[in-house]
């Protein structure tokens, strides 16, 4: 274990103290927060190494903390000391700089996640106003943005920042003279810096160079459009910061959950090296932890404040009680315990179980395979599901989707909220090659032939839903592809057991998947519809695509009964 006592005394500030409280188990924390603390202390040890590019400046960290502690609450006018976890976040952002470049910050991106009612407002407003009033790189004309998924969200964040500034200006004559708010712009009259809202609705800005951008409630973002816009404008800036702060949400196909959250977790796990991204994720590590009050501080780090402990606990107990009474405990888990879940208690698969079953390196060469076929209604999306049965009742699955373009691809992308061009680049989808825009079954069979040949697969059966299947089967026959064909009747009588068994297999790690982006989306969209105790997969809204997982389940209806061919016995008998 690393000996953190070797850290120089000059670095032992509030951020260091918080890390010791966490690592010495004086404060319970999520695995992600523990990893963030270990990262900070390890980096403090690395400063003395010539190859390490960063230095830590405790005085700068403390200056930012002091400012935020004199920032009055807009409602009461009172000031409050920051919690230790808040000092850790602020200390990291304003304490780390590049060696030899004392005004160039280390962290250009920060992802901070925690449950609701944990002091997000002071972090957003405090960090933004500190940069607005005092930051010196650049000296003049710093552009600062309150970003939101839409204009309304962006304006809400801007108004919150404006309220904090007004409260401060009422108490500080210099701030009052140096700043001015006109409609949706706050201007620094001394150095011409400004703060404005930013959303995808914002018209183009001349000379767009976002020095500091807060992205609040990032779980609402469907894609990376705003983030990419911000990053593209930072190219000429030495020391920008994009501060992403959010609670978990229900959009499991959105940008935060599919891209930024797993990337941040990979940084903390040491699987990805990104020295310029700060990560702090206070969350429940397991869904069932809501039943144990002693673990609530994992996602609610504000509970470290003893003076407010009972009030905060009473609030959470009430949320749990009403959640149980209203059968909405899953919503409490997401918002009050920062635990990602689907938007419906009928959701087919727990998102964390599915993510944990990812295995991109599965060896499928030369293996048996069952192929599920789900053809679209109206030429929308058709899918092939590939189920590879292994020994000991273990399975690996993958899928490939075929996208119809009738009505225009851009319109379809906008309606479905899926970037199909990106899916094609990822190799998990194929656009139809027909001018009509409907699915070309010949393309699907071409793909089967190429895939089988590339991996030397033995096709045990093609398992199909009979809807619209005639032309598909005719094309198979025309090509002389003598695969066993098995119809999968679409109803709970046929699909209930495979659907349940597949889910249990994922939970038990007996079923793995290839981290296929479109299959992930389909699983996140899938809900269960019950008839008595029997069930099958469905979806809540027409635009929510589930075709890839339906195709996989079609294949699994036969694969679950798989018995390997005993080739040795065959040759013994027939010699």
Secondary structure as UniProt FT lines:
FT   HELIX           4..6
FT   HELIX           9..11
FT   HELIX           14..23
FT   TURN            24..25
FT   HELIX           31..46
FT   TURN            47..48
FT   TURN            50..51
FT   STRAND          54..56
FT   HELIX           58..69
FT   TURN            74..76
FT   HELIX           84..95
FT   STRAND          96..98
FT   TURN            99..100
FT   STRAND          101..105
FT   STRAND          109..113
FT   HELIX           120..134
FT   STRAND          143..147
FT   HELIX           151..171
FT   HELIX           173..178
FT   STRAND          179..182
FT   TURN            183..184
FT   STRAND          185..188
FT   TURN            189..191
FT   STRAND          194..198
FT   TURN            200..201
FT   TURN            206..207
FT   STRAND          210..216
FT   HELIX           218..220
FT   HELIX           225..232
FT   TURN            233..236
FT   STRAND          241..246
FT   TURN            252..253
FT   HELIX           256..260
FT   HELIX           261..269
FT   TURN            275..276
FT   STRAND          277..281
FT   HELIX           287..291
FT   HELIX           293..298
FT   HELIX           301..304
FT   HELIX           306..308
FT   HELIX           309..325
FT   TURN            326..327
FT   HELIX           329..337
FT   TURN            345..346
FT   HELIX           351..356
FT   TURN            360..361
FT   TURN            365..366
FT   STRAND          368..374
FT   STRAND          381..389
FT   HELIX           391..393
FT   STRAND          395..403
FT   TURN            406..407
FT   HELIX           409..416
FT   HELIX           420..426
FT   STRAND          429..431
FT   TURN            435..436
FT   HELIX           441..454
FT   TURN            455..456
FT   STRAND          458..464
FT   TURN            467..468
FT   HELIX           470..478
FT   TURN            479..480
FT   STRAND          485..487
FT   HELIX           492..507
FT   TURN            508..509
FT   STRAND          511..513
FT   HELIX           517..525
FT   STRAND          527..531
FT   TURN            532..533
FT   STRAND          534..538
FT   TURN            542..543
FT   HELIX           547..559
FT   TURN            560..561
FT   HELIX           567..574
//
